Amino acid sequence: MDRLLVSGFSAMALAALAVPAWTGTAADDHVAASPLPVGTCINMGNALEPEFEGSWGGAPIEAEDFKRIKAAGFQTVRIPVRWHNKSMAQAPYTVDAAWMDRVQQVVDEALAADLNVILNSHHFDPIHDTPLEVAEWHGGVWRQIAERFAGYPEDTLWFELENEPHKNFDHSNLLQTLAPALAEVRKLHPTRAVIIGGEDWSGIDSLATLPLPDDPNVHPTFHYYNPFLYTHQGASWTAPDIPPVGRKFPTEEDREQLVKDVAKIRDYIARTGKTPFMGEVGAYDGHIPTKDRVRYHRTIYDAFAPTGIGMCMWAYANTFPFWDRAKQRWLPGMLEAIGLPKPE
């Protein structure tokens, strides 16, 4: 499909940019909310979040994928979407019409399969370099997303404002940066679930200081790839510090750390009254055999399941896969590792 030209902010535009303040509260002062019914969830990774759909070795999403996911026992799908290279960087921040139509088609197919849907903004790259300067652009994109999905059921479609804040996008500016996006969403969706993750790639430790607005329909999330030296061993995109191949799991130290990490979730729930969910978890298949990935997922699932949090696996197919496209089957043992029935 055609892409709109994306250009940087001019000096005049930057000077004129004014992002409204968004006053949040300390982590232990939030309004309590019922947990999102995420349940067992899977990410549609390497589909709509690469530069173009199907790049990075992925494949276009089809309606049959969601039917298969539902039949396997999943309750929710998380659909990562790249927007920044499909939109104008200046007002009115117009999103490519064909891209918006495609995203809507995918969401409709997931909902038709009776799945909950988490729709996010993923890899909005400029926001991590100059978050406050990009906030209005980001908000302008969310205005169009909010308009497109007005009237959709609130109990099954949820919005995640931005994936994995990192680099210059951190807790010191998180609320102010996301303020335009949340404001645009709330104009048409005053009570729809909105999801926010914290700094440092939304790692579990970000929950300790995650600032959230006083909004009972805002839900916290975190990602779990611990220990990183195991889950990302040999992963080229982590260069220049690529974790060496050969790390085993779990070591005794890994088990001890996992106990501490589970305690962090219990403490967060007790302190804030909010229940976070695990938006991503997985282990890279490039150098980890399926049987070892099965052990990793079973260990993580068994540890966190008693807390009652939802967990979203990364990912359906391609890298970190659960579904083997070549053999048209679920990878042996992967579904059972996360509490789902063995496929027939």
N, C-alpha and C positions, 0 to 999 in steps of 0.2 A: 504494500500500500504506500501511497505518497506520504512523506513526512514533511511537517512544517519546519521551516528553518528556525533554529534556536540560536539566539545570540545573547551576549552578555548584557548586563545593565550598563547604561551610559552613566557618565559621572553625574549628569543632571538628574537622571532617574534615581540614582543612589542618594543624592542629596535631598531629593524630595520625599524619599521613602520614609514613612512614619508608621511603625508597627505599634499598635495599641498595647498598653500594658495589660497583662492578664494575671490577676492576683490569685495565686494558689495558696495552699495551706501546708503546714508541716505534715509530715507523713502520718502522724498519729492523730490528726484532727479531721480526717476525711469523713464524709457522710457514708455510712455503711450501705452496701448494695448487695443484692442477691447475686451469687456467682453466675457468670455466663454458662449456659449448659453446653459447653464445648465438647465434653466427653472425649472419645477417641477420635482424633482428627489427623488429616494428612495434608501436606502442602503440595500444591500443583507447581512444583519447582521446575525451573528451566523452561518455562512455557511463555508467559506473558511478561516476565521481568528482564529477559535479556534485551539487547539492543533491538532485535527483531524477533517476532514469535518464531519459535522453532530453532533459533540459533543456539549456540553452546551445546550442540548435539542433541537438543530436545526435539519435540515433535508437536505439532498443533494439537490442542485439546479437542476432543470429540465428545459428543453426548454419551457415547458408550462408556467412556472412562468413568463418568459419574455414576452410571448404573452399576458398573463393576465395583466401584468403591462402596456404594451403598450396600450392595449384596454381600460384601465382605464383612460388614458390620460397623463401618465408620459412621459417625454421626455428623461430622463437620468437615468441610474443606476450607483451607486457607488459600486464597488466590492472590499471589504476589503480582503486582502490575507496575511496570515502568511508565511514568507519565512525563518526566521532564523533557525527554527527546521527542515527545509527541505533542508538545504544546509550545506556544509562543512565550518568550521570556518577558515580554512587555504586555501591559494591559491591552486588550481584555483577556490575555493569557489563553487564547482559544486552543482547545484540544482538537487534534485531527478528528474529523467526524467519523471516518471509517474505523479508526482505533476505538473510539467511544462505542460505536455500534458493535464491534467485535467483543469488547469487554462485557457489554450488556448481554450479548448472545451467550457467552460462557457462564455468566452469573445465572441467566435464565435456565440454562441446561442443568446447572447444579441444583437449583431450587426445584426444578421439575423432577429431579431424582430424589426428592425429599431429604435433601441435605441442608444443614445450616451452612451459611457462607460468611467467611471473613474476607472482605475486600479491602486491600490496602494500597498504599503508595510505597513502592519498593525501588531502591536505587534512584531516588531523586537526588542525583549526585551533587549538584551545587549547594544543596542545603547543608551539607556537612562541612563545606569550606567557609561559606559566608552565610550562616543561618538567618540572621536578622535581615540581611539584604535580600534574601530569597523568600522570606516569609509571605509577602503579598502574592508573589507568583504561585507559590504552593497553595495559598488560600484560594486564589483564583481558579486553580485546577479543581480543588475540592468543591467550589461553588458549582461547577459544571457536573461533577460526579453526583452531588446532592440533588441537583435538578433532574438528572437522568433517572435516578432511582427513587424519586418522590413517589409515595404511594405503595412502595414495596413493603412486604410484611416485616414488622419490627422484630418479631420473635425469631426470625430465621436469617436476616441479613444484617451484618454488623460491619462498621467501618473502623479500620485501623489507620490512623493519620499518617504515620511514617515508620518505616522499618528501621530498626537498629541505629538510633542516633550514635554518632561517633565523631572523632576528630574534634573540630571546633563546635560541634553541635552537642552540648552537654547540659547538665542540670542547671547550670548558671543561666542558660538562655532558653531552656526547653519550653517553658510555658509561654514565654513571649513569642517564640518562633512559631509555635503551633496555634497561637491565638487566632490569627485570621482563618485558618482552616476550620477550627472548632466553631467559630462564629458563623461561618458560612453553612456548615452542616446544621447547626442548631436553628437556623432560620426556617428550614423546611423539615427538620427531623429533631424536634425538641426533646424527644425521649428515646431516640434510637441508641443502641449501645455503641459507644465509641471507645476504642482501645488505644492505650498509650504505653509505650515501652521506654526504658531509661537509657542513660548514657553508656558508653563503653560497649557498644553492640548489644545492649539490653541484656548483658550477662546477669546472672542471679544476684550478684552483689550490688547491682544498681538499685534493687528494690529497697535497700536500707535508707536511701536518701531520695527516692523517686518523688518529685513534687507532682501533685495532681490538683486539678481545680475542684471546687466544691460543687460536684455534680454527681448525683447518685447513679447516673447512667454512663459514667466513665469507668473503664475497667483496666487494671494493670496487667501487663504481660512481661515475660522474661524469656530468654533463650538459653538452652543448656547444651553445650558441646564439651562438657568437662569429662575427663581431662583433655584439653585441646591438643596436647602432644600425642595423644592416642587418636582422637577422632579425626584429626586433620593431617596425619602423617603422610608425607609425600604429596600433599596438595599444592600444586604449582601456583595457584592464585594467592597463596600466603607468602610468596617471595617478598623480600629476600630471606626471611627467617622461616624457611620451610621445615616443619617438624620432621626429624629423621624417621625413616621407615624401620619398623621392628619393635616399636613400643607394644607391650602387652597390657591386657586389662582383664580383671581388676587386680591391682596389687593391694597389699594390705593398706598402704597409704591411700589408695583410691577408695577403699571401703570406708576408711575413717573419714575422709573428706565428704563422701556421699552422706554419711550420717549428719555431719555438720550442715550440709546444704539443705537437707530435708528439714532440719531444725530452723533454718532461716525462713522457710515458707511458713511453718507453723507460727513462728514469732511474728511474721508480717501479718498474717491473718488475725492473730490475737491483738496486735497493736493497732491495726487500721480498720478492722471490720470488713476489709475487702479481700476477696480470694483471687489471686493472680492465676493465670494459666501459662503453660509452657508453649510458646508459639512456634518454637523450632527445637528439634532434638534429632541427632543422627550421628552416623560415623561413615566416613568416606570409604567407598568400596574399592577405590583404586588399588589399595595395598592391604585391605583388611578382608579376609575371606568371609563369605556369607555366614558360616557357622560362628565366627567370632563377632560379627555384627549382630547376630541373633542373641548371643550372650550379652553384648553391650545393652541392647534394647531391653532385654528381660531384666537385667540388673537395675537399670534406671527406672523402668516401669514399676517393678516390684517395690522399689524404695519410695517413689513419690505417690503411687496410687492411694495409699492410706490417708494422704492429706486431702484427697477429694478434688485435686486440681485436674483440669483438662490438659491433654497433651497432644500436640500437633507434630507428627513425624515429618522429618525432611528426608526423603520426599517420595512422591508417587512413582516417578520413573526417571530415567537418565542417571545423573549422579546421586549417590546415597539412595538407591532405588529400593522400593518394596515390590514393584511390579516389573517383571522381566518382559520387555516388549518383544525381544527376539523370540523367546519361547512361549510368549502369550500365557504367562502364568505368574502367580505370586511366588516370590522367592521362598524356598523351603524354610519353614520355621519362623519367618518374620512376623506373620500375623499372630501366631500363637504367643510370640514373645511379648506382645502388647495386649494380651488378654482377649484377642478375637478368636473365633473358631478356626480350626484347621480347614483350609479350602478343600472342597470336594474334588 
